Amino acid sequence: MMKTIRSGGRKAIALSVACALMLPMAALPDVAHAQSKSKKSASREAELESRVNQLEQQLAELKAMIQEQKAATTQATATAQAAQTQVQQTDEKVAKVEKTVAAVPAKPTFSSAPGVSVALHGFINVSGFKQDANYQYGNGQNAEYPLPGPTGRANSITGVDVRNTRFWLDFTGGKFNESWAGSGRIEMDFFGGFNGTGAYSQQQPAQRLRQAYMDITNVDTGTTFRIGQMWQLLFPLDYVPQSLSHIAFPLGYGTGLIGWRYPGIVWMQELNHGSDGVKWRFDLGAYEGSWSGPGLTTNYLTAGNAGFKPQIQARITAKGKNWQVFAAGHYSRVDLHGVDGETVTPIKSDIKSTAVEVGGMWMPGNFIVKGAVYTGNAIGQIFGDLSQFGDIKDKGGWLQLGYKFDKHWTVFGFVAASKLDEGDVLRWRAPNTAGLLKNRQQALSLQYSVGAFDFSGEVIHSKLNSTTTNGLGRQRTSGNEYTLNALYKF
């Protein structure tokens, strides 16, 4: 029995040992699972912490944006309040102005046809002058070249002349039809003579019509028809010699510079309309005839008005960025029998008036170059032949050089000359008058410009060669004119 007990004890002990050994083995899966769970929890916590950090950063950014928006809103509110205050102040000022204007009596307003705009332009010109000769066309602002011989000599003549003063009205907006538009100009100055011959007439110059024309223009084709009184095509209207003393009667007028204003019609055509580069234009004009006689020069009764014999002129012009050149021609025929056809013509019964002229302008940098030359025959009616009327050959020209020191100061030098055929002058010279053979003119001026104002000092010298009144002798007359000038443009 003891043997049995010992055997059972050993088995119990073995069983206990086995159980003890198996308990750790059984616990091993639980430990591994716990360790895995712990690792996952740590990773989750790190992820949550990162997310929290992101949310905190986004929250901070959102707070900053809200603060900026609040600041912008505050600034906008302040600006709006300031603007409202300014508007209120402006309204108060406007109300005061309106009240003041309402208290002023209303002035009549200038109006024209419906759709037509009217612009007033012009200038006021004043010249103080001193000269030592009597001049053709007059003294002062219309002095051109000295009268020949003793009549041209004079003591010092001084005066103040305002007759260059000019104004004009430009009309635009008139409609001709769907393709053609209309415009026009009326231009006046004060070279219409003096108001009588009394003691006070010199201070009352009379008004004079210069130009009065209408334009009918097709902007799509670059075509214009000008109808009325205007400058002829031989006159370099775009670049007459610069002078503040001689504007209506330019420097060199009748001495190298030719052309005059006449009623008529001109066709102006842009040859390369709408294209880039050099601009080409062709002009063709027909003007009323004119001559000094026989007959009345004030009632269309001169030889130039006999029959339908208009003055025909043509011109072609090329214009670049800083230059312009032209070539022009003139033709007319004069019936010296006059309008009544009964005037005796001992030399010729009619005269052909012809002229060819070329000229141009160039402005390289600070320099200004202008000029023209011509040759012609029987062109007294367009201020050629030194304003002598007859079958007289003539040639002449003019040149002006200028230099701009800056935007205010400019100096100009000018020369002009006209030389006539002496035999023609002797043949057509009126009895007991001096025949004009040649004239030369030089001028120098210094001009100061600021805004709408121009001021200058000018010196002009002329030398005239002529015959004596009996035609046998020769004489020379010179003249000098000194001017101080002021001009205001409006």
C-alpha positions in Angstrom: 0.0 0.0 0.0 2.9 2.3 0.8 4.2 1.6 -2.6 0.8 2.6 -4.1 0.8 5.9 -2.2 4.4 6.7 -3.3 3.5 6.0 -6.9 0.4 8.3 -6.7 2.4 11.0 -5.0 5.0 11.0 -7.8 2.2 11.3 -10.4 0.7 14.3 -8.5 4.0 16.0 -8.3 4.7 15.3 -12.0 1.3 16.7 -12.8 1.9 19.8 -10.8 5.2 20.4 -12.3 3.7 20.0 -15.8 0.9 22.4 -15.0 3.4 24.9 -13.6 5.5 24.6 -16.8 2.4 25.0 -19.0 1.0 28.1 -17.3 3.8 30.5 -18.8 3.4 28.8 -22.2 -0.3 29.4 -22.1 0.2 33.1 -21.2 2.6 33.8 -24.1 -0.2 34.6 -26.7 -1.8 37.1 -24.4 1.5 38.9 -23.8 2.2 39.2 -27.5 -1.3 40.5 -28.1 -0.9 43.1 -25.4 2.4 44.2 -26.8 0.9 44.6 -30.3 -2.0 46.5 -28.9 0.3 48.9 -27.0 2.2 49.6 -30.3 -1.0 50.4 -32.1 -2.1 52.7 -29.4 1.1 54.7 -29.5 0.9 55.1 -33.3 -2.7 56.3 -32.9 -1.7 58.8 -30.3 1.0 60.2 -32.5 -1.4 60.5 -35.4 -3.9 62.3 -33.2 -1.3 64.6 -31.9 -0.2 65.5 -35.4 -3.8 66.1 -36.4 -4.3 68.3 -33.3 -1.2 70.3 -34.3 -2.6 70.7 -37.8 -5.9 71.9 -36.5 -4.3 74.3 -34.1 -2.2 75.7 -37.0 -5.3 76.1 -39.2 -7.1 77.7 -36.3 -4.3 80.2 -35.9 -4.3 81.0 -39.6 -8.1 81.4 -39.5 -7.8 83.8 -36.6 -5.2 85.8 -38.4 -7.4 86.0 -41.5 -10.3 87.1 -39.4 -8.1 89.8 -37.8 -7.0 91.0 -41.3 -10.6 91.1 -42.5 -11.6 93.0 -39.4 -8.8 95.5 -40.1 -9.7 95.8 -43.8 -13.4 96.3 -42.8 -12.4 99.0 -40.4 -10.3 100.8 -43.0 -13.0 100.5 -45.6 -15.5 101.9 -43.2 -13.2 104.8 -42.4 -12.6 105.4 -46.1 -16.3 105.3 -46.9 -17.0 107.7 -44.1 -14.2 110.1 -45.3 -15.5 109.8 -48.9 -19.1 110.5 -47.7 -17.8 113.5 -45.8 -15.9 114.8 -48.9 -19.0 114.3 -51.1 -21.1 116.3 -48.6 -18.5 119.0 -48.6 -18.4 119.0 -52.4 -22.2 119.1 -52.6 -22.1 122.1 -50.3 -19.5 123.8 -52.5 -21.5 123.0 -55.7 -24.6 124.4 -54.1 -22.7 127.6 -53.3 -21.4 127.9 -56.8 -24.8 127.2 -58.3 -26.3 129.8 -56.0 -23.6 132.3 -57.1 -24.1 131.5 -60.8 -27.8 131.8 -60.5 -27.3 135.3 -59.1 -25.3 136.3 -62.2 -27.4 137.5 -65.2 -27.4 134.9 -68.0 -25.4 135.7 -71.1 -26.6 134.8 -74.6 -25.0 131.6 -76.0 -23.7 131.2 -79.5 -25.5 128.5 -81.5 -25.4 127.2 -85.0 -27.3 124.6 -87.1 -28.1 121.3 -85.5 -25.1 119.0 -85.2 -22.7 121.7 -86.2 -19.8 122.7 -83.9 -18.3 126.2 -84.0 -14.8 127.0 -82.8 -13.4 130.5 -82.5 -9.6 130.8 -83.0 -7.2 133.7 -83.7 -4.5 135.8 -82.4 -3.8 139.3 -81.1 -0.6 140.8 -82.7 1.2 144.0 -81.8 4.3 145.5 -83.5 6.2 148.5 -82.5 8.3 149.6 -85.5 10.8 152.1 -86.7 11.7 152.4 -90.4 13.7 154.7 -92.7 11.8 154.3 -95.9 8.2 154.3 -97.3 7.2 150.9 -98.4 5.1 149.2 -101.0 1.7 148.1 -99.7 2.1 150.4 -96.7 4.2 151.0 -93.6 4.4 148.9 -90.4 3.1 145.4 -90.6 2.4 145.4 -94.3 5.7 146.9 -95.4 7.4 144.7 -98.1 9.9 146.6 -100.2 10.8 150.3 -100.5 9.0 152.6 -103.0 11.5 153.5 -105.8 13.5 156.7 -105.8 12.7 159.8 -103.8 9.3 158.6 -102.8 10.9 155.7 -100.9 13.2 157.9 -98.9 11.9 159.2 -95.6 12.8 160.4 -92.2 12.5 158.0 -89.4 9.0 156.6 -89.2 7.8 155.1 -85.9 4.5 153.6 -84.9 2.6 150.7 -83.3 0.6 148.4 -85.6 -2.1 145.9 -84.6 -3.6 145.1 -88.0 -2.2 141.6 -88.1 -4.7 140.7 -85.4 -6.9 138.0 -86.8 -9.8 135.7 -85.9 -11.7 133.0 -87.6 -14.6 130.6 -87.1 -14.3 126.9 -88.0 -17.5 125.1 -88.6 -17.5 121.3 -88.4 -20.2 118.5 -88.2 -22.3 119.5 -91.2 -23.7 116.5 -93.0 -23.9 116.5 -96.8 -25.1 112.9 -97.2 -24.2 109.4 -95.9 -20.7 109.5 -97.3 -19.8 113.2 -97.4 -19.5 115.6 -94.5 -19.3 119.4 -94.5 -17.2 122.0 -92.8 -16.1 125.6 -93.4 -14.2 128.6 -92.3 -14.7 132.4 -92.1 -11.5 134.4 -91.5 -11.0 138.1 -90.9 -8.2 140.5 -90.1 -7.9 144.4 -90.0 -6.0 145.3 -93.2 -9.2 146.7 -94.8 -7.8 150.2 -94.7 -8.3 152.9 -92.1 -11.6 154.5 -91.2 -11.3 157.6 -93.3 -8.4 160.1 -93.4 -9.1 162.1 -90.4 -6.8 162.7 -87.4 -8.1 159.6 -85.6 -8.5 157.2 -88.6 -5.1 155.6 -88.1 -6.3 154.1 -84.8 -9.4 152.6 -86.4 -8.3 150.0 -89.0 -11.2 148.5 -91.0 -12.0 144.8 -90.9 -11.2 142.6 -94.0 -12.4 139.3 -95.2 -9.5 136.9 -95.9 -11.1 133.5 -96.4 -14.6 132.2 -96.6 -15.0 128.7 -97.9 -16.8 125.4 -97.4 -15.3 121.9 -97.5 -17.2 118.8 -98.6 -15.2 115.8 -97.6 -15.4 112.0 -98.0 -13.2 110.5 -95.3 -13.3 107.0 -96.8 -11.7 108.1 -100.0 -9.6 111.1 -98.8 -11.4 113.5 -101.2 -12.2 117.1 -100.4 -13.9 119.8 -102.5 -13.3 123.3 -101.2 -15.6 126.1 -102.5 -15.3 129.8 -101.8 -12.4 132.2 -101.3 -9.2 130.6 -100.3 -5.4 130.7 -100.8 -4.2 129.6 -104.2 -2.1 126.5 -104.6 1.2 128.4 -105.3 1.0 130.1 -101.8 2.9 127.9 -99.2 0.2 128.2 -96.6 1.5 125.4 -94.5 4.9 127.0 -94.0 5.0 130.6 -94.7 8.2 132.4 -93.5 8.1 132.7 -89.7 7.7 136.3 -88.5 5.8 138.1 -85.8 5.7 141.4 -87.6 4.9 140.2 -91.1 2.0 137.7 -90.9 -0.7 138.9 -93.3 2.0 140.3 -95.6 4.7 137.7 -95.1 8.4 138.2 -95.4 9.4 138.2 -99.1 5.8 138.7 -100.3 6.2 139.9 -103.9 9.9 139.3 -103.6 10.2 135.6 -104.1 7.0 134.5 -102.4 3.9 134.4 -104.7 0.2 133.5 -104.5 -3.0 135.3 -103.5 -6.5 134.5 -102.3 -9.3 134.1 -104.9 -12.8 132.7 -105.0 -13.0 129.4 -106.8 -13.1 125.7 -106.3 -10.3 123.2 -105.4 -10.3 119.4 -105.6 -8.0 117.9 -103.1 -7.2 114.1 -103.3 -5.1 112.0 -101.1 -3.3 109.7 -103.5 -2.4 106.9 -101.1 -5.2 107.4 -98.6 -5.0 105.2 -95.6 -1.5 103.8 -96.3 1.6 104.3 -94.1 4.7 106.1 -95.0 4.9 109.2 -97.2 1.6 111.0 -97.8 0.9 112.1 -101.4 -1.8 114.6 -102.3 -2.9 116.1 -105.6 -4.8 119.4 -105.7 -6.4 121.1 -108.7 -8.0 124.5 -108.5 -9.9 127.0 -110.7 -10.2 130.6 -109.5 -11.7 133.7 -110.9 -9.7 135.8 -113.3 -8.0 139.0 -112.2 -5.9 141.8 -113.6 -5.1 145.4 -112.7 -7.1 146.9 -115.7 -8.4 148.1 -118.0 -11.7 148.8 -116.2 -12.7 148.9 -112.6 -10.8 146.6 -110.2 -13.7 146.7 -107.7 -16.6 145.5 -109.8 -15.4 142.6 -111.9 -14.6 144.8 -114.9 -10.9 144.1 -115.4 -9.3 142.3 -118.3 -8.9 139.3 -116.1 -12.7 139.1 -115.7 -13.4 139.3 -119.5 -15.0 136.0 -120.6 -14.8 132.7 -118.8 -11.0 132.5 -118.4 -10.3 131.2 -114.8 -6.9 130.9 -113.3 -6.0 127.2 -113.2 -3.5 125.9 -110.7 -2.3 122.4 -109.8 -0.1 121.1 -107.1 1.4 117.7 -106.0 2.6 117.3 -102.4 4.6 114.7 -100.6 4.7 114.8 -96.8 6.9 112.7 -94.5 7.4 112.7 -90.7 9.5 115.9 -90.6 9.6 117.1 -94.2 7.3 118.2 -97.0 7.9 119.1 -100.6 5.6 120.3 -103.4 5.6 121.3 -107.1 2.9 123.6 -108.5 1.9 125.2 -111.8 -0.3 128.1 -112.9 -2.0 129.1 -116.1 -4.5 131.8 -117.1 -5.2 134.0 -120.1 -6.0 137.7 -119.9 -8.0 139.5 -122.6 -6.6 143.0 -122.6 -9.5 144.4 -124.6 -11.4 144.4 -121.2 -14.9 143.5 -120.4 -16.4 145.9 -122.9 -14.0 144.7 -125.6 -13.3 148.2 -126.8 -10.0 149.0 -125.0 -7.1 149.8 -127.4 -4.2 147.3 -127.0 -1.1 148.8 -128.6 1.3 146.1 -127.4 -0.7 142.8 -127.3 -4.3 141.9 -127.2 -4.0 139.1 -124.7 -1.4 137.7 -122.4 -0.7 134.2 -121.2 0.1 134.0 -117.5 2.2 131.0 -116.4 4.3 130.0 -113.5 6.1 126.9 -112.1 7.1 126.6 -108.5 8.8 124.1 -106.3 9.4 124.3 -102.5 9.5 122.5 -99.3 10.2 122.4 -95.6 12.5 120.2 -93.5 12.9 120.1 -89.7 15.9 117.9 -88.7 16.4 118.0 -85.0 16.5 121.6 -83.8 16.8 123.1 -87.3 14.0 124.5 -89.4 14.5 124.9 -93.2 11.8 126.4 -95.5 11.9 127.7 -99.0 10.6 127.9 -102.6 11.7 129.0 -106.0 9.7 129.9 -109.1 9.8 131.1 -112.6 6.9 132.8 -114.3 5.5 135.2 -116.8 2.7 137.8 -116.4 2.0 137.0 -112.8 1.4 140.4 -111.3 -2.1 139.3 -110.1 -0.5 136.6 -107.9 2.1 139.0 -106.4 4.8 138.2 -108.9 6.7 140.7 -111.1 7.0 143.0 -108.1 3.3 143.6 -108.5 3.7 145.0 -112.1 1.2 144.1 -114.7 2.3 143.1 -118.2 3.9 140.4 -120.3 6.9 140.4 -117.9 9.2 137.4 -117.2 10.1 136.9 -113.6 12.1 134.5 -111.4 12.7 134.5 -107.7 12.6 132.6 -104.5 13.1 132.7 -100.7 14.8 130.7 -98.0 14.5 130.7 -94.2 16.7 128.9 -91.7 15.8 128.6 -88.1 17.4 127.0 -85.0 15.7 126.2 -81.7 18.0 126.6 -78.8 15.4 125.1 -76.5 11.6 125.1 -76.1 11.5 128.9 -75.7 14.2 130.5 -77.8 14.5 130.3 -81.6 16.6 132.4 -84.1 15.5 132.8 -87.8 17.4 134.1 -90.8 15.7 134.9 -94.1 16.6 135.9 -97.6 14.4 136.5 -100.7 14.9 137.8 -104.2 13.0 138.6 -107.3 14.6 139.5 -110.7 12.5 140.7 -113.7 13.4 140.8 -117.4 14.5 144.4 -117.9 13.3 144.6 -121.5 9.8 143.4 -120.5 9.7 145.9 -117.7 10.6 148.8 -120.0 8.1 147.7 -122.6 5.2 147.4 -120.1 6.1 150.2 -117.7 3.3 152.8 -117.3 4.2 156.3 -118.4 6.0 158.5 -115.9 6.5 155.7 -113.4 9.6 153.9 -112.3 10.0 150.3 -113.6 10.9 147.8 -110.8 13.8 145.5 -111.9 15.0 143.6 -108.9 14.5 143.4 -105.1 16.4 141.6 -102.4 15.2 141.2 -98.8 17.0 139.9 -95.7 15.6 139.5 -92.2 16.9 138.3 -88.8 14.8 137.7 -85.8 15.1 136.2 -82.3 11.8 134.8 -80.9 10.8 133.8 -77.4 7.8 131.5 -76.9 6.0 130.5 -73.8 2.5 129.0 -73.7 0.2 130.9 -75.9 2.6 133.9 -76.1 5.3 134.8 -78.5 7.7 137.7 -78.5 10.4 138.8 -80.9 12.8 141.4 -82.2 13.2 141.6 -85.9 15.4 143.5 -88.4 14.4 143.6 -92.1 16.5 145.1 -94.9 15.5 145.6 -98.5 17.3 146.8 -101.6 15.3 147.7 -104.7 16.7 148.3 -108.2 14.5 150.3 -110.6 14.4 152.7 -113.5 13.9 156.4 -113.2 10.5 157.7 -114.1 11.5 158.4 -117.7 12.9 154.9 -118.0 16.3 156.1 -119.0 18.2 156.1 -115.8 18.7 153.5 -113.0 18.4 153.9 -109.3 18.6 151.9 -106.1 16.5 152.4 -103.0 17.1 150.7 -99.7 15.1 150.5 -96.6 15.3 149.1 -93.0 12.6 148.2 -90.6 13.1 147.4 -86.9 10.3 145.8 -84.9 9.5 144.6 -81.4 6.5 142.2 -81.5 4.1 140.4 -79.3 1.5 137.8 -80.2 -1.2 136.0 -78.2 -2.9 132.9 -79.7 -6.4 131.8 -78.7 
